């Protein structure tokens, strides 16, 4: 009986070792899949940036700003991870906007701007069916990053905390990058001017708490800007009223 018990214990140990090895293999495989997904998402964001003729490295800067702001807001480690991975697709819906409108070098008409605004819904419709956390988060960000704290944003007119925290974070950093970057229709604002304007939008355009944390760490955001300076990718872009 003792011999049989020892043999049984040995088999249990062997099976346990095999299970541990299989679990490690599955974890490594899942990590590889998620890493590939992150790279793909970022690449898609850069493709959209190039097609939309955004300023150089817009996707990289907005992603890094989002990561930093989410961290300073003390979101969970997983939330910081997800928003970092998902932010590159915030404007993916612009792929559905006609070139003659998206790439128009002058001021848009009201009708044209109405079409541009549909990029939020287009992006959401592209991503909402995914079961992957990163892509679902990207759908939320694409849909909500033009919403405003006071309810005057689009496309849903969401107000205050009805806007997901991902959307509130990306809303601020996306505008910040637009203000301090080159556009075909404007020179970049000085950092102080951009900071003053964002401060003035506390409780209007932006979540007051998000603005407070952003302003408290503005030097860190300025450092990212210095590491990845903007510049026009090409001669096209668009301006809105």
C-alpha distance (Angstrom), angle and dihedral (degrees) to the residues before:
residue distance angle dihedral
X1 . . .
X2 3.81 . .
X3 3.80 89.2 .
X4 3.80 91.7 51.4
X5 3.81 91.0 48.3
X6 3.80 90.2 51.6
X7 3.80 90.9 49.3
X8 3.79 90.0 48.9
X9 3.80 91.5 49.9
X10 3.79 89.9 49.3
X11 3.80 91.3 52.3
X12 3.81 90.7 48.1
X13 3.79 90.3 52.1
X14 3.80 91.7 48.0
X15 3.80 91.4 50.2
X16 3.79 90.7 46.2
X17 3.80 90.6 52.8
X18 3.79 90.8 48.3
X19 3.80 91.2 49.9
X20 3.79 91.1 49.0
X21 3.81 90.8 51.1
X22 3.81 91.2 48.0
X23 3.80 91.0 48.3
X24 3.81 90.6 51.2
X25 3.80 89.5 49.2
X26 3.81 91.5 50.0
X27 3.81 91.8 47.7
X28 3.80 90.8 49.6
X29 3.81 90.4 48.0
X30 3.80 92.2 49.3
X31 3.80 90.5 48.4
X32 3.80 89.5 51.1
X33 3.81 91.3 49.8
X34 3.82 91.9 49.3
X35 3.80 91.7 46.0
X36 3.80 90.3 51.2
X37 3.80 90.1 47.9
X38 3.81 91.1 51.8
X39 3.79 91.9 50.6
X40 3.79 91.1 47.1
X41 3.80 92.5 49.1
X42 3.79 92.3 49.8
X43 3.80 91.5 47.2
X44 3.80 90.7 51.0
X45 3.79 88.9 51.3
X46 3.80 91.3 52.4
X47 3.81 90.5 48.1
X48 3.81 89.3 54.4
X49 3.82 90.1 46.5
X50 3.80 91.8 53.5
X51 3.78 93.0 45.1
X52 3.81 92.2 48.4
X53 3.82 90.5 46.2
X54 3.79 92.4 -126.8
X55 3.79 119.1 170.6
X56 3.79 116.5 -77.0
X57 3.83 115.3 -75.3
X58 3.81 93.6 2.7
X59 3.81 90.6 140.7
X60 3.80 93.5 49.7
X61 3.80 94.5 47.2
X62 3.81 95.7 46.4
X63 3.79 89.9 48.0
X64 3.81 92.5 51.0
X65 3.81 91.7 44.4
X66 3.81 90.1 51.6
X67 3.78 91.9 49.2
X68 3.79 92.1 49.3
X69 3.80 94.9 45.5
X70 3.81 93.2 46.8
X71 3.79 89.2 50.9
X72 3.82 93.3 48.2
X73 3.82 89.5 48.5
X74 3.81 85.6 58.0
X75 3.77 95.0 -123.6
X76 3.78 114.6 168.1
X77 3.79 118.1 -77.9
X78 3.80 89.2 -111.1
X79 3.81 92.3 51.1
X80 3.80 90.5 50.6
X81 3.79 89.1 49.5
X82 3.80 93.5 48.8
X83 3.81 97.1 45.5
X84 3.80 89.8 48.7
X85 3.79 91.6 52.5
X86 3.82 95.8 41.4
X87 3.81 102.6 43.6
X88 3.84 96.1 79.9
X89 3.82 88.5 71.8
X90 3.82 95.6 53.9
X91 3.82 91.9 113.1
X92 3.80 99.1 29.6
X93 3.82 89.4 120.2
X94 3.81 89.7 70.1
X95 3.79 86.0 79.1
X96 3.80 84.4 76.3
X97 3.80 95.5 54.1
X98 3.85 116.1 97.6
X99 3.81 115.5 -106.2
X100 3.79 93.5 -125.1
X101 3.81 89.0 62.6
X102 3.80 102.4 32.0
X103 3.80 93.8 47.0
X104 3.80 97.5 38.3
X105 3.82 106.4 134.0
X106 3.79 95.3 -152.3
X107 3.77 137.1 56.2
X108 3.79 116.4 -54.6
X109 3.78 122.8 -123.8
X110 3.80 117.9 -122.6
X111 3.81 89.6 -103.0
X112 3.80 91.8 50.8
X113 3.78 92.4 47.7
X114 3.80 89.3 50.9
X115 3.80 87.7 57.5
X116 3.82 92.2 48.0
X117 3.80 89.5 53.0
X118 3.80 90.2 60.2
X119 3.81 88.6 72.8
X120 3.81 87.1 87.6
X121 3.80 92.6 59.5
X122 3.80 93.1 40.2
X123 3.80 91.1 53.2
X124 3.78 92.1 47.9
X125 3.80 92.6 48.9
X126 3.81 89.3 52.5
X127 3.80 94.2 53.1
X128 3.81 109.9 25.7
X129 3.80 96.5 88.3
X130 3.80 95.5 58.7
X131 3.79 120.1 110.1
X132 3.81 91.5 -155.3
X133 3.82 113.8 104.8
X134 3.79 92.6 -137.2
X135 3.79 95.6 52.1
X136 3.80 93.1 42.8
X137 3.81 88.8 52.2
X138 3.80 89.5 47.6
X139 3.80 88.0 54.5
X140 3.81 91.1 53.2
X141 3.80 91.5 48.4
X142 3.81 93.2 46.7
X143 3.81 89.7 50.5
X144 3.80 99.6 43.4
X145 3.81 110.6 30.3
X146 3.82 91.2 97.4
X147 3.79 94.5 50.2
X148 3.82 116.0 109.7
X149 3.78 130.7 -140.6
X150 3.82 92.1 -121.4
X151 3.82 93.2 51.5
X152 3.80 97.1 -107.5
X153 3.81 95.6 113.0
X154 3.79 131.9 93.5
X155 2.98 157.8 -62.1
X156 3.82 96.9 4.6
X157 3.79 102.8 13.4
X158 3.80 90.7 -125.6
X159 3.78 116.8 -179.5
X160 3.80 135.4 -146.8
X161 3.80 115.0 -38.5
X162 3.79 92.1 -1.1
X163 3.79 81.3 83.5
X164 3.80 109.4 81.2
X165 3.79 113.9 -113.2
X166 3.81 88.8 -117.8
X167 3.78 89.3 58.8
X168 3.81 92.4 46.2
X169 3.80 92.3 51.9
X170 3.80 96.1 46.7
X171 3.82 91.8 43.5
X172 3.79 90.3 62.7
X173 3.80 100.2 41.5
X174 3.81 93.3 43.9
X175 3.81 90.9 55.1
X176 3.81 91.2 43.1
X177 3.79 91.0 55.0
X178 3.81 92.1 46.6
X179 3.81 91.3 52.1
X180 3.80 96.7 50.1
X181 3.82 96.6 38.8
X182 3.77 134.0 82.3
X183 3.77 117.0 -96.9
X184 3.78 127.0 177.8
X185 3.79 88.9 -115.1
X186 3.83 98.2 45.2
X187 3.77 147.2 22.9
X188 3.81 117.3 -115.6
X189 3.77 115.4 -87.9
X190 3.77 120.0 -118.3
X191 3.79 111.9 -101.6
X192 3.80 92.7 -114.0
X193 3.80 92.1 53.9
X194 3.82 92.1 49.1
X195 3.81 91.4 48.1
X196 3.81 91.8 49.6
X197 3.81 91.6 50.5
X198 3.81 93.7 48.0
X199 3.80 89.5 48.3
X200 3.81 89.1 52.9
X201 3.81 89.5 54.5
X202 3.80 94.5 57.4
X203 3.80 106.5 131.1
X204 3.79 91.7 7.1
X205 3.78 112.0 62.1
X206 3.81 96.0 1.9
X207 3.78 140.6 42.3
X208 3.85 105.6 -96.3
X209 3.81 92.9 -136.3
X210 3.80 92.1 50.0
X211 3.81 90.3 50.0
X212 3.79 91.5 49.2
X213 3.81 93.0 53.0
X214 3.80 92.0 43.2
X215 3.81 92.5 52.8
X216 3.79 92.1 45.6
X217 3.80 89.7 59.2
X218 3.80 101.2 32.9
X219 3.81 91.5 128.2
X220 3.82 89.8 63.7
X221 3.80 91.4 51.2
X222 3.79 90.3 48.2
X223 3.80 89.0 53.9
X224 3.81 91.0 56.4
X225 3.79 89.4 49.8
X226 3.81 90.3 52.8
X227 3.80 91.7 49.5
X228 3.82 92.4 51.4
X229 3.81 107.6 28.2
X230 3.78 118.1 -167.2
X231 3.76 127.4 -119.9
X232 3.78 133.6 161.1
X233 3.80 111.5 -83.2
X234 3.79 89.3 -150.7
X235 3.75 140.8 -27.1
X236 3.80 98.8 -72.9
X237 3.78 134.5 83.2
X238 3.79 138.1 121.7
X239 3.78 138.1 -107.1
X240 3.77 127.7 -154.3
X241 3.76 133.0 -157.0
